């Protein structure tokens, strides 16, 4: 059954649309260009705005699709019954591709999006024309998994980041998280645009 798609632009972004998945959540996406679809998957704290510098160049040759997975900006937060997990995001991405790119898409996955993209290729190979992974998060394992394996120290640090965000110390929590996955001092050197995006998605660290 084809899922509902609503095209509107609450952000003023040309080509913006929303896709409703079976679980009830929504995914905002931006599509530009024509031709074979290229779908760009995002890392933690990011949404479709992350890829804005690349869209014009890719759209000259392909249909470029960037998206925000459920729970991320600009999507409304789903109800409590809707889980935030790698596993759910793989299945939701497959729903979107089946409608927006029925012949399959070239998938580019960065960081957290790399793990989702890899599991998509394992689970739904007919939807993936080619797969490009940039610094994929976690372990690349075949089979169904809900989360990648991470060292105890990494999990403890991220728990501290989530705790800071949870008590309203968002910038401190985001600085801790971003510096840990990039390099010390990266948050303070980040652009205002990146920080704005990270603030909009800070809640996902604790999910």
C-alpha positions in Angstrom: 0.0 0.0 0.0 1.4 3.4 -0.9 2.0 5.7 2.1 0.7 9.2 2.3 3.0 12.0 1.1 2.3 15.6 1.9 4.3 18.3 0.0 4.6 21.5 1.9 7.4 23.8 3.0 7.2 24.9 6.6 10.9 25.9 6.4 10.6 27.7 3.1 12.9 25.0 1.6 12.1 24.4 -2.1 11.4 20.7 -2.8 10.4 20.0 0.8 7.9 17.2 1.4 6.8 14.9 4.3 6.4 11.1 4.2 4.3 9.3 6.7 5.5 5.8 7.7 3.3 3.0 8.8 4.3 3.4 12.4 2.8 6.9 12.5 6.0 8.9 12.4 6.9 11.4 9.7 10.1 12.0 7.7 10.7 15.4 6.2 12.8 15.3 3.0 14.1 17.6 0.2 14.2 16.4 -3.4 15.9 18.3 -6.2 16.9 17.4 -9.7 15.9 14.6 -12.0 17.2 11.2 -13.0 18.5 8.2 -10.9 17.9 8.9 -7.2 20.8 9.6 -4.9 19.8 9.5 -1.2 22.0 11.1 1.4 21.8 9.7 5.0 22.7 11.8 8.0 24.8 11.4 11.1 23.7 12.0 14.7 22.3 15.5 15.6 21.8 16.2 11.9 18.9 16.7 9.6 18.5 17.3 5.9 20.1 20.7 6.2 23.5 19.0 6.7 23.8 18.2 3.0 22.7 21.6 1.6 26.2 22.4 0.2 26.2 19.2 -1.9 22.6 19.3 -3.2 23.0 21.6 -6.2 26.0 19.7 -7.6 24.4 16.3 -7.3 21.0 17.6 -8.6 22.7 18.5 -11.9 23.0 14.8 -12.7 20.6 13.0 -10.4 17.5 13.3 -8.3 19.1 14.2 -5.0 17.1 13.3 -1.9 18.1 14.3 1.6 15.9 13.5 4.6 15.4 13.8 8.3 14.6 10.5 10.0 11.7 10.2 12.4 12.3 12.1 15.7 14.7 14.6 14.0 13.9 18.2 12.9 11.7 19.2 11.1 9.4 16.3 12.0 6.8 16.4 14.8 7.8 14.1 17.6 6.0 10.8 17.4 4.0 9.3 20.3 5.5 7.3 23.1 4.7 4.0 21.2 7.0 5.0 18.3 10.5 3.7 19.1 13.7 5.6 18.3 16.1 2.9 17.0 18.5 2.0 14.2 16.2 -1.0 13.4 13.1 1.2 13.0 14.9 3.7 10.9 16.1 1.0 8.5 12.5 -0.2 7.9 11.2 3.4 7.6 13.8 4.3 5.1 12.8 1.3 3.0 9.2 2.5 3.0 10.3 5.9 1.7 12.6 4.5 -1.0 9.8 2.1 -2.2 7.6 5.2 -3.0 10.1 8.0 -3.9 12.6 5.8 -5.7 10.8 2.6 -6.7 13.7 1.3 -8.8 16.1 1.8 -6.0 18.6 4.5 -5.1 22.3 5.2 -4.8 22.7 5.4 -1.0 25.3 7.6 0.7 25.5 7.1 4.5 27.5 9.2 6.9 28.3 8.3 10.6 25.0 7.1 12.2 23.4 7.2 8.7 26.2 4.8 7.5 25.0 2.1 9.9 21.4 2.6 8.9 22.4 2.6 5.2 24.5 -0.6 5.6 21.6 -2.5 7.3 19.2 -1.2 4.6 21.5 -2.9 2.0 21.6 -6.1 4.0 17.8 -6.2 4.6 16.5 -4.7 1.4 19.2 -5.2 -1.3 16.7 -4.5 -4.2 16.3 -0.9 -3.0 20.1 -0.1 -3.1 21.8 0.5 -6.4 25.1 1.4 -4.9 26.3 1.9 -1.3 28.8 4.5 -0.1 29.7 4.6 3.6 31.5 7.6 5.1 32.9 7.0 8.6 30.0 4.6 9.4 29.1 4.4 13.1 29.4 1.3 15.2 30.3 -2.1 13.8 29.3 -3.3 10.3 27.6 -6.6 11.0 25.3 -8.7 8.9 22.0 -9.5 10.4 19.2 -7.7 12.2 20.5 -5.5 15.0 18.9 -2.7 17.0 22.2 -0.9 17.8 25.9 -1.1 17.0 28.4 -2.3 19.5 30.2 0.6 21.2 33.0 0.6 23.9 31.9 1.1 27.5 33.8 4.4 27.7 31.9 5.8 24.7 28.5 4.7 26.1 29.4 6.3 29.5 30.4 9.6 27.8 27.2 9.7 25.7 25.1 9.0 28.8 26.8 12.0 30.5 26.0 14.1 27.4 22.4 13.0 27.5 22.1 13.8 31.2 23.4 17.3 30.7 21.0 17.9 27.9 18.2 16.5 30.0 18.7 19.0 32.8 18.8 21.9 30.4 22.6 22.2 30.0 22.3 21.7 26.2 25.4 23.4 25.0 27.6 21.6 27.5 26.0 18.3 26.6 26.4 18.9 22.9 30.0 20.1 23.2 30.8 16.8 25.1 29.1 14.7 22.4 30.4 16.5 19.4 34.0 16.7 20.6 33.9 13.0 21.5 32.8 11.9 18.0 34.9 14.4 16.1 37.9 15.9 18.0 38.4 18.1 21.1 37.5 21.7 20.3 35.3 20.8 17.3 32.1 22.2 18.8 33.7 25.6 19.5 35.0 25.8 16.0 31.7 24.7 14.4 29.6 27.1 12.3 26.5 28.8 13.7 24.5 26.8 11.2 25.8 23.5 12.5 25.2 24.5 16.1 21.6 25.6 15.3 21.0 22.2 13.7 22.5 20.4 16.7 20.4 22.3 19.2 17.3 21.4 17.1 18.2 17.7 17.4 19.7 17.6 20.9 16.9 15.6 22.3 17.8 12.6 20.1 21.0 12.0 22.1 18.9 10.8 25.0 16.6 8.5 22.9 
